[in-house]
Amino acid sequence: MVLDRHDTDTDTTQRVDRYERERVVKRPADNAAPGTSNVNVGPTTAAVTPTNDAVWTVTRVVTLLFTVIEVLLLLRFVLKLLGANANQPLVDGLYRLTEPMVRPFQGIFPNPAGTAFDLPALLAIVFFFLLAALIVAIVRAITGYRSNP
């Protein structure tokens, strides 16, 4: 005895009519007076773009240059702190390269004998970080560049 499933099912779907609404927007006449348009037109950015690109480029170059200097000084600090062999050519080259940047900060604070803590290198890192921030701020102030419009 096989039951047909269609005999027991009932159709419970209902028909739903949908009506589409069309929104009509009135446009100003073609001969309308100037300034009565519904379109908001802001200042064009074509004249501002080259200045922003130049400011962006200068700030990126300054940031890159000073970041490289800061990383070299940080490597010097870490190598001195860990007691790296100063006779090794790579370490010696790094010390020679960063010596002119650290020299102005030597003697500001006394360095206790027997410590490997290179305080002049840390002072040089802070100085170059602040110098880079100052240069970027001056460039932006001169050009009137705003990073947040």
C-alpha positions as CSV (number, residue, x, y, z in Angstrom):
1,M,0.0,0.0,0.0
2,V,1.7,3.2,-1.3
3,L,0.5,6.6,-0.2
4,D,0.7,9.4,-2.5
5,R,2.3,12.4,-0.8
6,H,0.2,14.9,-2.8
7,D,-3.0,13.6,-1.2
8,T,-2.0,14.7,2.3
9,D,-0.2,18.0,1.5
10,T,-2.2,21.2,1.5
11,D,-1.2,24.4,-0.2
12,T,-0.7,27.2,2.4
13,T,0.9,29.8,0.2
14,Q,-0.8,33.1,-0.3
15,R,-0.6,35.5,-3.2
16,V,1.0,38.8,-2.3
17,D,0.6,41.7,-4.6
18,R,3.4,44.3,-4.7
19,Y,3.2,47.7,-6.0
20,E,6.3,49.6,-7.1
21,R,6.4,53.3,-6.4
22,E,8.2,55.7,-8.6
23,R,9.7,58.8,-7.1
24,V,9.5,61.8,-9.3
25,V,12.2,64.5,-8.8
26,K,11.6,67.9,-10.4
27,R,14.7,69.3,-12.1
28,P,15.3,73.0,-12.5
29,A,14.7,74.4,-15.9
30,D,17.5,74.6,-18.4
31,N,17.3,78.4,-18.4
32,A,17.5,78.7,-14.6
33,A,19.6,81.5,-13.1
34,P,23.1,80.6,-12.2
35,G,23.6,79.4,-8.7
36,T,20.1,77.8,-8.4
37,S,21.4,74.2,-9.2
38,N,20.8,71.4,-6.7
39,V,24.4,70.2,-7.2
40,N,26.9,71.1,-4.5
41,V,30.3,71.8,-6.0
42,G,33.2,72.1,-3.6
43,P,36.6,73.5,-4.4
44,T,38.6,71.5,-6.9
45,T,41.6,69.6,-5.7
46,A,43.6,69.8,-8.9
47,A,45.5,72.9,-7.8
48,V,46.1,71.4,-4.3
49,T,47.3,68.0,-5.4
50,P,50.9,68.9,-6.5
51,T,51.5,70.7,-3.2
52,N,50.2,67.8,-1.2
53,D,52.3,65.4,-3.3
54,A,55.4,67.5,-2.7
55,V,54.7,67.8,1.0
56,W,54.0,64.0,1.2
57,T,57.3,63.2,-0.6
58,V,59.4,65.6,1.5
59,T,58.0,64.2,4.7
60,R,58.5,60.6,3.6
61,V,62.1,61.3,2.6
62,V,62.9,63.1,5.9
63,T,61.2,60.3,7.9
64,L,63.1,57.6,6.0
65,L,66.5,59.3,6.4
66,F,66.1,60.0,10.1
67,T,64.7,56.5,10.7
68,V,67.8,54.9,9.1
69,I,70.0,57.1,11.4
70,E,68.0,56.2,14.5
71,V,68.2,52.4,13.6
72,L,71.9,52.7,13.2
73,L,72.2,54.4,16.6
74,L,70.0,51.9,18.2
75,L,72.1,49.0,16.8
76,R,75.2,50.8,18.3
77,F,73.5,51.1,21.6
78,V,72.5,47.4,21.7
79,L,75.9,46.2,20.5
80,K,77.6,48.2,23.2
81,L,75.1,47.0,25.8
82,L,75.7,43.4,24.9
83,G,79.5,43.9,24.8
84,A,80.1,43.2,21.1
85,N,83.7,42.8,20.0
86,A,84.8,46.2,18.7
87,N,87.6,44.6,16.7
88,Q,85.1,42.7,14.5
89,P,84.9,44.6,11.1
90,L,81.1,45.0,11.0
91,V,80.9,46.3,14.6
92,D,83.9,48.5,14.1
93,G,82.3,50.0,10.9
94,L,79.1,50.7,12.7
95,Y,80.9,52.4,15.5
96,R,82.9,54.5,13.1
97,L,79.8,55.4,11.1
98,T,77.8,56.5,14.1
99,E,80.6,58.2,16.1
100,P,80.1,61.7,14.5
101,M,76.4,61.5,15.4
102,V,77.1,60.5,19.0
103,R,80.1,62.8,19.7
104,P,78.1,65.9,20.5
105,F,76.3,64.1,23.3
106,Q,79.4,62.6,25.0
107,G,80.3,64.2,28.2
108,I,76.9,65.6,29.0
109,F,76.3,63.1,31.7
110,P,79.1,61.2,33.4
111,N,79.5,57.6,32.3
112,P,80.3,55.4,35.2
113,A,83.5,53.3,34.6
114,G,83.0,49.7,33.7
115,T,79.4,50.1,32.3
116,A,78.4,49.3,28.8
117,F,75.4,51.6,28.9
118,D,75.8,54.1,26.0
119,L,73.8,57.1,27.2
120,P,75.1,59.4,24.4
121,A,73.7,57.0,21.8
122,L,70.3,57.2,23.5
123,L,70.4,61.0,23.6
124,A,71.4,61.1,19.9
125,I,68.4,58.8,19.1
126,V,66.0,61.2,20.9
127,F,67.6,64.2,19.4
128,F,67.3,62.9,15.8
129,F,63.7,61.8,16.4
130,L,62.8,65.3,17.6
131,L,64.7,66.9,14.8
132,A,62.9,64.9,12.2
133,A,59.5,65.8,13.8
134,L,60.5,69.5,13.7
135,I,61.5,69.4,10.1
136,V,58.2,67.7,9.1
137,A,56.2,70.2,11.1
138,I,58.1,73.2,9.5
139,V,57.5,71.8,6.0
140,R,53.8,71.3,6.7
141,A,53.5,74.8,8.3
142,I,55.2,76.5,5.4
143,T,53.0,74.8,2.8
144,G,49.8,75.0,4.8
145,Y,49.3,71.2,4.5
146,R,46.7,69.6,6.8
147,S,46.8,65.8,7.2
148,N,43.2,65.7,8.4
149,P,40.9,67.6,6.1
